[in-house]
Amino acid sequence: MSLIKELKSNPENQINMVDILQILTKQEKTKYVDLLLRMVKKTKNIERYVDDIKNTLRVELGIEPERLENYSPLQLVMLYRIVESTFNYSDLKNYQKFIEYNERGLIPQNDLTQFKTFDDVLNATSLAEVKSYEKDLEKQINIVFKNDEWVVIRPLTYHSSLKYGSSTKWCTSSENNPEYFLRYSKRGILLYMINKINGYKVACFKSLDDDKEFSFWNQQDTRIDSIEADLPDFIMNEIRNEVKKNITNFSLLSDEDKKKQESLLDRLNGKMSSIEEREDVEEPVRDEPMVDETINGYEYDTDMEMSEPETEQTPMNEAMMGGVSESFGRLLR
């Protein structure tokens, strides 16, 4: 038996939609399970939701719609809800990178049973990425310190920040949004500390503005104390020496490169503005409620007010999944 067949046949890895509906039916009589299933299959506008689900999975995770053709509309809705509630897209994208690098032989540990958590995968991916682009980006960074285990850099361009900050959730390395990076690079000293053996990363920022901020950030973009950063003393000394220089990352660029970074921001801002204007014109009026966005993804609670998300959100049409919540939760009225 192949491994995939073994995984599929393991009862611990299986769940049946009918079993779920049977749990929800107190009497557990077949006729009530059948009634609930028939009503759920008639969820309002389910075909339209399916098109949006396929598009979101394609855009966010590179899953081509052809791979989803054998799933019924109800199965696709359930699949999407499971993905949204179990994972976040950032972790899944990094997992896909991990697969790519492992297939290219860039992951030293090729025994996959040794990876226990997403953090293990994240660190291995980070390490592979550092090795793959270190030479190509040497003119876009300022190397503060480097040995066989550690490298401390100042990212000077948005592109270098994207690469060296990949597999993290730092706002300064968020895709398609250079504004955060440029803001920090102009305000003070931005440093990335990377362990070249295990892929561990920490960011540090020293503001040269009046606020005098001096902060450390882990890979999840959570602010931490310098002690929690778990950096060796000699790396901390390099950081202390570097922040005494009182010159911002942006100031280290040539005048030509400064213009390029500003131009990049203008182009992306202009692109986003045109998209927003187009969406304002083309977005259809829908009668479904908006959804609540949270740091863990989308929670389909139509009775709650919307809260400001702290992480990158999916482009899934909000009203669409609000409709799924209303119709799926209340069935047909």
N, C-alpha and C positions, 0 to 999 in steps of 0.2 A: 504494500500500500504506500502511495506517495505521501510526502509530508502534508501537502495541502489537503488530501483526502482524509488523512488522519485528524487534522485540525478541524475539518468540517464535521466529521463524524463524532467528535468528542462532545458529549452532552453538555459539558460546562461552557462550550462555545456556541451553543444553539439556543434560539428563542423563537417561538412560533407566534405569529400574530393572533391566531385563534386562541392560543393559551392565554395571552394577555387579556383578550376580551372576555374570556371565560372567568378570569379572576375578578373582572369588573362586574360580572353578572352574578349577584349573590346566590340566586337559585341554582346557577350552573346548569340550567336546562338548555338543551340544544336550541330550542326555538327562540330563546331570548338572545343567545349568542349570535344566531343567524340574523335576527332583527337588527342588532347593534352593528354587525358587520355590513349589512346592506345600507344602513343609514350613513355609516362612515364613508362608504364608497361613493356616496352621493354628495360629499362635501362640496359646498358652493364654489364654483369656478375652479375646480381642482386641476383641470387641464392647463389653465393659465398659470397656476402656481408651479406646475411641473416644468413649464418652459423656463420660468425664472430660476428654478432650482438647478436645472441643467446648465444654464448660463453661468450661475454663480460658481458651481463646482468646476466649470471649465476655466473661468477667469482666475479663481483663487487657487485651485489645486491642479490645474492642467488636465482634468478628467474630461476626455472627449465625450460628447453626447452619445456617440455610437456605442460606448461601453455600457450605457444605461438603458438601451432600447428594450432589453428583455424584462425590465422591471415594470410593474403596473404603477399607475399614478399613486395609489395609496402606499405602495412599497417605497416609492421615491420620496414621498412626504415623510414617511417614518425614517428612511435612511438619512435624510437631511437633518431631521430633528436629533437623531442619535449623534451624528457628526458634530452638530452645533453644541450639544450639551456635554459631549465627552471630550472634545479636543478644542484647541484654538488653531486658527489657520497658520499662525506663526510657527508653532511647534510642528505642524504637518509639513510646512514648506521646508523646514530644517531637516525633517526626517527624509524628505525626498532628496535633499542635497546629500545627506548621509549615504543614501543608496547609490547616488551617482558617483560620489567619491570612492565608496567601497568597491564599486564595479571597476573603477579606474585604478585600483590598487593604491589609493592614497590614504587609506585607513590602516595604520600599522596593526591594530588588533583585529584580525579577521575572524576570530571566534565570536560569533554574534551572541552566544549564550553568556558572554561576559558583560554585556550591556543590560543593565537592570532598570534604568530610568531614562526619562527624556534628557535629564541633565548629562548622563553619560554620553548619549548620542550627540547632544549639543556641544560638549567639549571636544569630542572626536572630530566633529564637523568643523569647528573653529580652527583646530590645529591643522586640518587638511587644507583649509582655505588660506591660512597664513603661509603655508609652504608653497601653495600654487601661485600666489600673486606677489610675494615679497619683493622679487626682483623688478617686476613690471612697475611697481609704484614707488620706487626708491626716491624719485624726484618730487613726489607729492606728499612726502612726509619728512619730518625732522626726527632723526633717531637720537634719542636722549641717552639710551643705554641698550647694550645688546651683548648677550653671551649665549652659551649653548642652551640655556634653560629659559631665560627671560628676554623680552624686548620691551622697552618703554619708548613710545613714540608720541609725537605731536602730529595729528592729522592736519594737513594744511589745506586740503581740498575736500569738497563734499564727496567726490568719488572715492578718495582714500578712506574717508570716514565710513562710507558704506561698506567697503571691503574689510577694513580692520575691525569694524564694529558689527560685522555680519554674525548671525546666530545669537545676537543679543536683542534686547528690547529697548536699547538706548534711543531716546528721541533724536539724538544727533546722528544716528545712522538709519533713520526711518526712510523707506523708499519713497521716491517721488515727493519728498518734502525737505528741501535743503534749508528752509528758513531757520529751523532750530539749530542746525550746525553753524550757519553763518552768524546767528545771534551769539552763540557761545564763543565762536572763534574771534569775534570782534570785541567781546566783553572781557576776555581774559585768557587764561592758559588752560587748554584742554589736553589731557594726557590719557593715553590708553596703555595699560599694563597687561601684557599677554604672556602666559606661560607656554612656551613652545613644545613642552612635553605632553601636557594634559589638556591644553586648549583653554584653560581657565583665564577669564578676562575681568578686569576691573577698570572703571573709568574714574578720572579725577578732574575736578574743575576748581580753579582758583580765580575768582573774580578780581578784576582790577578797577571795578567801579567802587562807588562809596560803600556798597553793602558788604564788601570784603568776604564774600562767600568762599568757603573752602570745603568742598564736599567730595565724598566718594560714593560710587554707584555700582551695585552688582549687576550681573548679566540680565537680571529681571527688571532692571531700571528702578530698583528700590534703593533709596538713600540709606547708607550705612555709616557706621563709625569707622574711622581709619583702622582701629584694632580689628573690627570684623572683616576688613578687606583681606586679612590673612596674607599679607605681603611680607617678604623677608626684610630684615632691617636695612640691608644695603640698597634695596629698591626704594624704601621709604626715604633714605638719604638722598637718592637721585631725585626723587620728587621734591624734597625740600630745597635742594639746590636749584632745580629748574624753576620753581615758582618765585624764587628771589630775583629772577631776571627782569620781571615787570615788563614783559613785552608780549602782546597778544599773538595768537596763532596767525590771525589775519595779517598782522604787521610783518610777518616773516615772508609773505608772498611778494613776488615782484609786482610792479604796477600793472603789467600786462595780465598776470594771473589773477590779480584782484578784480580787474574788469571782467575777466571770464567768469569768476564766481558770482559776481553781481548780475551778469548777463544770464547765467543759468537760472538764478532765482527769478529774474524778470520773465524769462521764457516760460518757466513752469507756472508761475503765478498767472500769466496771461492765458496759458492753456487751461488752467483750472477755472478761470473766470469765464472763458467761452463755454466750457462744459456746463457750468452752473447756469449761465444765461440760457443755454439751449434746453436744459432740463426744466427751467422755469416755464418755458414756452410749451414744451412737449409733454410734460408730466400729466397724465390723465387724472381727472378727478375720480377718486374712489370712495366708496362708502364704508370701507373697513377701517377699524381703529388703528392708530399708530402703535408701535411696539415699544417696550421698555428695553433700553440698551444698558448693558452692564459690562464690567471689566471681563467677565467670563464669557461674553458673547451675547446672544440675544435671548432674553427671557420673555416668553409670550404671555404676559400678564396684562390684560387690557384694563384692569382696574387701578393700575399703578401709574404714577407720573413718570415721565422720562427723566432719567438721570444722565449726567454727562459722562460719556465713556472715557476710560483712562488708557485704552489701548486702541490700536488700529482696528477699524471696523470693516465689516464686509460690505460690498456694494449691493447686497441683496435688497431689493425694493422693500422698504419698511412696511408699506401698506399691504403688500402681498402677504407677508408672513403674519401680519396682524389678522388678515382674513382667514388664514389657516387656523390661527388660534381660536377665533370666534366660532368659525364653522365646525372645527374639529372638536372644540370643547362643548359646544352647545348643540352640535348636530344641526339638523334642519328644523327651523321653527315653523 
